[in-house]
Amino acid sequence: MMADHLTGVDSDEIGAHDSSLTLGRYVGVAPEDEEADFEETLCSIQIDLRGTDEEGGERAKRIDRYFEELGA
């Protein structure tokens, strides 16, 4: 996958870009995945976030219990 994002340039090409080493001079924008379903992707992200929120809530409760045990 990373190989899709790598390219080689020679010193002549770098010189043609005023010796700029800015990546945007040499790397184009990735083509859009027309088959990607934005709504499906967004739903998947929301499900992941809900799980993360639930895990965080459980951890917060556990920490509160630890503090109670310590008398804090």
Backbone torsions as a table, in degrees:
resi	resn	phi	psi	omega
1	MET	NA	-42.3	-179.2
2	MET	-64.1	-31.2	-179.5
3	ALA	-60.2	-25.2	177.4
4	ASP	-66.4	-19.8	-174.7
5	HIS	-106.9	3.9	-177.8
6	LEU	-105.2	147.1	175.5
7	THR	-150.0	156.7	176.9
8	GLY	-113.2	141.8	176.7
9	VAL	-133.3	150.2	178.8
10	ASP	-97.9	172.4	-175.6
11	SER	-64.2	-28.1	177.7
12	ASP	-65.2	-42.3	179.3
13	GLU	-66.9	-39.9	177.0
14	ILE	-62.3	-42.4	177.4
15	GLY	-62.2	-35.9	178.7
16	ALA	-65.6	-19.9	177.8
17	HIS	-104.5	32.6	178.6
18	ASP	56.2	35.2	178.8
19	SER	60.6	22.4	177.6
20	SER	-76.7	133.5	177.5
21	LEU	-104.5	16.7	177.0
22	THR	-65.4	127.4	-175.5
23	LEU	-56.4	-37.1	-178.1
24	GLY	-59.0	-20.5	178.3
25	ARG	-72.1	-23.0	-171.8
26	TYR	-120.1	-18.4	-175.6
27	VAL	-116.0	129.3	179.2
28	GLY	-85.0	178.8	177.7
29	VAL	-81.3	137.8	179.2
30	ALA	-64.8	139.7	177.9
31	PRO	-64.8	146.1	179.5
32	GLU	-71.5	142.6	176.5
33	ASP	-86.0	101.4	-175.7
34	GLU	-67.5	-18.3	-179.9
35	GLU	-87.5	-8.7	-179.2
36	ALA	-66.6	133.1	179.7
37	ASP	-101.2	106.6	-175.5
38	PHE	-59.0	-45.3	-177.5
39	GLU	-63.5	-41.9	178.9
40	GLU	-64.2	-42.0	179.1
41	THR	-64.0	-43.8	-179.9
42	LEU	-63.4	-42.0	177.9
43	CYS	-61.5	-41.3	179.1
44	SER	-62.3	-42.2	178.8
45	ILE	-64.3	-42.5	-179.9
46	GLN	-63.1	-40.1	177.8
47	ILE	-62.7	-43.4	177.9
48	ASP	-61.2	-42.2	-179.1
49	LEU	-66.0	-39.8	177.4
50	ARG	-59.6	-43.8	178.4
51	GLY	-61.8	-40.9	178.8
52	THR	-64.9	-42.1	178.3
53	ASP	-62.1	-42.1	179.7
54	GLU	-64.1	-43.4	178.2
55	GLU	-61.9	-41.8	179.4
56	GLY	-63.5	-39.9	178.4
57	GLY	-63.4	-41.6	177.9
58	GLU	-64.6	-40.6	178.8
59	ARG	-64.9	-40.2	179.5
60	ALA	-62.5	-41.4	177.8
61	LYS	-63.0	-42.1	179.8
62	ARG	-63.5	-42.2	178.5
63	ILE	-63.1	-42.2	178.0
64	ASP	-59.6	-40.5	178.4
65	ARG	-63.9	-40.0	178.5
66	TYR	-61.8	-42.4	178.7
67	PHE	-65.2	-39.1	177.8
68	GLU	-62.3	-42.4	178.6
69	GLU	-62.0	-33.7	-179.6
70	LEU	-81.1	-8.8	-179.8
71	GLY	82.1	20.0	-179.2
72	ALA	-88.8	NA	NA
